[in-house]
């Protein structure tokens, strides 16, 4: 891999997804396509490496598919054992309204307005939008979110890299909101069924297995398993500017495998009186990635998201 400082000049694909609505905008020659409530993101002439579903979902939009560089999908949507598990999703409880489970009057994350698309260059495309977090009992928002999901692909990267960013603010006339919930509420990831058994969790501090990683605090946590007969590794990154950094991780392997970056809201609910921004990274490798490689990817991700100049690279 070449030096990370040259990354921006050689970026082969940067795609920024910030919300979406039900508008159909058609295909883009560089690899972005919106069709039937989904955004397909990736390099041209390849299968989309990230698919975000925003329409036809009654409760929350989410990343439906995320592929390794060779095209192996790692995400599973709405398995029969937990229909409310949707690929890569973000949900918590807000003012006692549950946005995670989808029963007993669950909260609704709903995109507002139309999709705004801007093509800056052939390798960069931007969609912008806003979500309301709605209390269904009164049909009013408890929170407003500006969401972005970014996909990066480059010949020098040995992994697929994405960023999830949620910027929360209070709706007009509301002075505060309380975030709370179960130990697994946050940015969660449900894997394809073949990854449910025989995998291994490990984190940036050398802890391994569920016994070592669950409820532990670390800057990243990773999981290696077999996806449809092929070894893969997925790592989730926490940003140093996030609330309660480093993240408290939820890991599970009993019954099925699950990974979530949390704010430890069960032990310490968070009252919001001002805007709150959360940013997480996700990297996916073909094969078994070692901690050294994941640390290197984490540092590369920080350079990308912390450097505003990457947004203007042509």
C-alpha positions in Angstrom: 0.0 0.0 0.0 1.3 3.5 -0.8 1.7 6.2 1.8 -1.7 7.4 3.2 -0.8 11.1 2.6 -1.2 10.5 -1.1 -4.6 8.9 -0.7 -6.7 12.0 -1.6 -4.9 12.5 -4.9 -5.4 8.9 -6.0 -8.9 8.4 -4.7 -10.7 6.2 -7.3 -14.1 6.5 -5.7 -15.6 8.6 -2.9 -19.3 8.4 -2.5 -21.2 10.4 0.1 -24.8 9.3 1.0 -26.7 11.7 3.3 -30.2 10.4 3.7 -32.6 10.0 0.8 -36.3 10.1 -0.1 -38.4 8.1 -2.4 -37.4 10.1 -5.5 -36.1 8.1 -8.4 -33.1 9.8 -9.9 -31.9 7.1 -12.3 -28.4 5.8 -13.0 -25.1 7.7 -12.9 -22.4 6.6 -15.3 -19.8 6.6 -12.4 -21.6 4.0 -10.4 -24.3 5.6 -8.3 -27.9 4.5 -8.8 -31.2 5.1 -7.0 -33.9 2.6 -7.8 -37.0 1.5 -6.0 -36.1 2.9 -2.6 -32.4 1.9 -2.6 -29.2 3.7 -3.3 -26.5 1.6 -5.0 -22.9 2.8 -4.4 -19.7 1.6 -5.9 -17.2 1.8 -8.8 -18.6 1.7 -12.3 -19.0 -1.6 -14.0 -18.9 -3.4 -10.7 -21.6 -4.7 -8.3 -22.5 -2.0 -5.8 -20.4 -2.4 -2.7 -22.8 -0.6 -0.5 -26.6 -0.6 -0.8 -28.6 1.7 1.4 -32.4 1.1 1.7 -34.5 4.2 2.4 -38.0 3.5 1.1 -40.4 0.6 1.8 -39.0 0.4 5.3 -41.7 1.2 7.9 -39.4 2.0 10.8 -35.8 2.8 9.9 -33.5 3.2 6.9 -30.3 1.2 6.9 -27.3 -0.2 5.0 -28.7 -3.4 3.5 -25.6 -4.8 1.8 -21.8 -4.2 2.3 -19.3 -6.1 0.2 -15.7 -7.0 0.6 -13.4 -5.8 -2.3 -13.9 -9.2 -4.1 -17.7 -8.9 -3.7 -18.7 -11.0 -0.7 -21.7 -9.5 1.2 -21.5 -9.6 5.0 -24.9 -8.2 6.0 -28.2 -9.9 6.7 -31.6 -8.1 6.7 -34.6 -9.0 8.9 -33.7 -12.6 9.8 -36.7 -14.6 11.1 -35.3 -14.7 14.7 -35.1 -10.9 14.9 -37.0 -9.2 12.2 -36.0 -5.7 13.5 -32.3 -6.5 12.7 -31.5 -4.6 9.5 -27.9 -5.0 8.2 -26.0 -2.0 9.5 -28.4 0.3 11.4 -28.4 3.0 14.0 -31.1 3.1 16.7 -31.6 4.0 20.4 -34.5 4.9 22.6 -35.4 8.6 22.7 -37.6 10.0 25.5 -38.8 6.4 26.3 -39.7 5.7 22.6 -37.9 2.6 21.4 -36.5 3.0 17.9 -34.7 -0.4 18.0 -37.3 -3.1 18.4 -40.2 -2.8 16.0 -43.2 -3.7 18.2 -45.4 -1.9 20.8 -45.6 1.5 19.0 -41.9 1.7 17.9 -40.3 4.9 16.9 -40.0 5.8 13.3 -37.0 7.2 11.5 -38.3 8.9 8.4 -36.5 10.8 5.6 -38.0 14.1 4.8 -38.0 16.0 1.5 -36.4 14.9 -1.8 -33.0 13.5 -2.4 -30.5 16.2 -3.5 -27.7 14.8 -5.7 -24.5 16.6 -6.7 -21.9 15.1 -8.9 -18.6 16.8 -8.2 -16.5 14.6 -10.3 -16.8 11.2 -12.0 -15.5 9.5 -8.8 -17.5 11.6 -6.3 -21.3 11.8 -5.8 -23.3 13.3 -3.0 -26.8 12.8 -1.7 -28.1 14.9 1.1 -31.2 14.8 3.3 -32.6 14.8 6.8 -34.5 12.3 9.0 -37.1 12.9 11.7 -37.2 10.5 14.6 -40.9 10.4 15.2 -43.0 9.4 18.2 -45.8 7.5 16.5 -48.3 8.2 19.3 -48.3 11.9 18.6 -46.7 11.9 15.1 -44.1 14.5 16.1 -40.3 14.4 15.9 -38.3 13.8 19.1 -35.0 14.3 17.2 -33.8 15.6 13.8 -30.9 13.8 12.2 -28.6 14.7 9.3 -27.2 11.3 8.3 -24.3 10.5 6.0 -22.9 7.2 4.8 -19.7 7.4 2.8 -18.1 4.7 0.7 -14.4 4.8 -0.3 -12.8 2.5 -2.9 -9.3 2.8 -4.2 -6.8 0.5 -5.8 -4.4 1.2 -2.9 -7.0 0.1 -0.3 -7.0 -3.6 0.7 -10.5 -3.3 2.1 -13.9 -1.7 1.5 -14.2 1.4 3.7 -17.3 3.3 4.8 -18.3 6.0 7.3 -21.6 6.4 9.1 -22.2 9.9 10.5 -25.3 11.0 12.4 -25.7 14.7 13.4 -28.6 15.1 15.8 -30.4 18.3 16.7 -33.6 19.1 18.6 -36.8 20.0 16.7 -38.2 23.5 17.0 -39.8 24.1 20.4 -38.1 21.1 22.1 -35.4 21.9 24.8 -34.0 18.5 25.4 -34.1 14.8 24.5 -32.9 11.8 26.5 -31.1 8.9 24.8 -31.3 5.6 26.6 -31.9 1.9 25.9 -30.5 -1.6 26.1 -26.8 -2.5 26.2 -26.7 -3.1 22.5 -28.4 0.1 21.3 -26.2 2.1 18.9 -24.7 1.4 15.5 -25.3 -2.4 15.1 -24.4 -5.0 12.5 -26.2 -8.3 11.8 -24.1 -10.7 9.7 -25.0 -13.2 7.0 -26.1 -16.5 8.5 -22.9 -18.3 7.7 -20.9 -15.9 9.9 -23.0 -16.8 13.0 -20.8 -19.7 14.1 -17.1 -20.2 14.3 -16.1 -16.6 14.2 -13.7 -14.6 16.5 -14.1 -11.2 18.0 -11.0 -9.1 19.0 -10.3 -5.4 19.7 -7.6 -2.8 19.5 -6.4 -3.5 23.1 -5.7 -7.2 22.5 -8.8 -8.6 24.0 -10.3 -11.7 22.2 -13.7 -13.5 22.2 -17.0 -12.3 23.6 -15.6 -12.7 27.1 -12.9 -10.2 26.4 -14.6 -7.8 24.0 -18.3 -7.5 25.2 -18.9 -4.4 27.3 -15.2 -3.4 26.8 -14.1 0.0 25.7 -11.7 0.3 22.7 -11.2 2.4 19.7 -12.2 -0.4 17.4 -13.6 -3.9 17.5 -13.4 -6.6 14.8 -14.9 -9.9 13.8 -13.4 -12.7 11.6 -15.6 -15.5 10.2 -16.6 -17.4 7.1 -19.0 -15.7 4.8 -20.5 -18.2 2.4 -17.4 -20.3 2.5 -14.9 -17.4 2.3 -13.0 -15.9 5.2 -13.7 -12.2 5.8 -13.0 -9.7 8.5 -15.1 -6.7 9.5 -13.9 -3.9 11.8 -15.9 -1.0 13.3 -14.1 2.2 14.3 -15.0 4.8 16.8 -14.0 8.4 16.2 -12.1 10.2 19.0 -14.5 13.2 18.9 -17.5 11.0 19.7 -19.3 11.2 23.0 -17.8 8.7 25.5 -14.9 7.7 23.3 -13.7 5.0 23.1 -17.0 3.2 22.4 -18.4 0.5 24.6 -18.7 -2.6 22.4 -21.5 -5.1 22.4 -20.5 -8.5 21.0 -22.5 -11.7 20.8 -22.0 -15.2 19.5 -24.7 -17.2 21.3 -27.4 -18.0 18.8 -26.0 -15.6 16.2 -23.2 -13.1 15.9 -23.7 -9.4 16.5 -21.4 -6.4 16.8 -22.5 -2.9 18.0 -20.7 0.4 18.9 -22.6 1.8 21.9 -22.7 4.8 24.2 -23.4 2.6 27.2 -26.8 4.2 27.4 -28.2 1.4 29.7 -25.8 2.4 32.4 -25.8 6.1 31.7 -28.6 7.8 29.7 -27.6 10.9 27.8 -29.6 14.1 27.9 -29.1 16.2 24.7 -29.6 20.0 25.0 -27.4 20.9 22.0 -26.4 19.3 18.7 -24.6 16.0 18.9 -22.5 14.4 16.2 -21.5 10.7 16.0 -19.1 9.3 13.5 -18.1 5.6 13.0 -16.1 3.7 10.4 -16.6 0.2 8.9 -13.9 -1.6 7.0 -14.3 -5.0 5.4 -11.5 -7.3 4.2 -11.3 -10.5 2.2 -9.5 -13.0 4.4 -8.3 -12.7 8.0 -7.1 -9.2 8.8 -4.6 -9.0 11.6 -4.7 -6.3 14.3 -1.7 -4.5 12.7 -3.6 -4.2 9.4 -6.8 -3.0 11.2 -4.8 -0.4 13.2 -3.4 0.9 9.9 -6.8 1.1 8.4 -8.1 2.9 11.4 -5.4 5.6 11.2 -6.1 5.9 7.4 -9.8 6.4 8.1 -9.1 9.1 10.7 -6.9 11.0 8.2 -9.7 10.8 5.6 -12.6 12.0 7.9 -10.5 14.6 9.7 -9.0 16.2 6.5 -11.6 18.6 4.9 -9.5 18.8 1.7 -10.6 15.4 0.6 -14.0 16.8 -0.2 -12.6 19.0 -2.9 -10.3 16.6 -4.6 -11.1 16.1 -8.3 
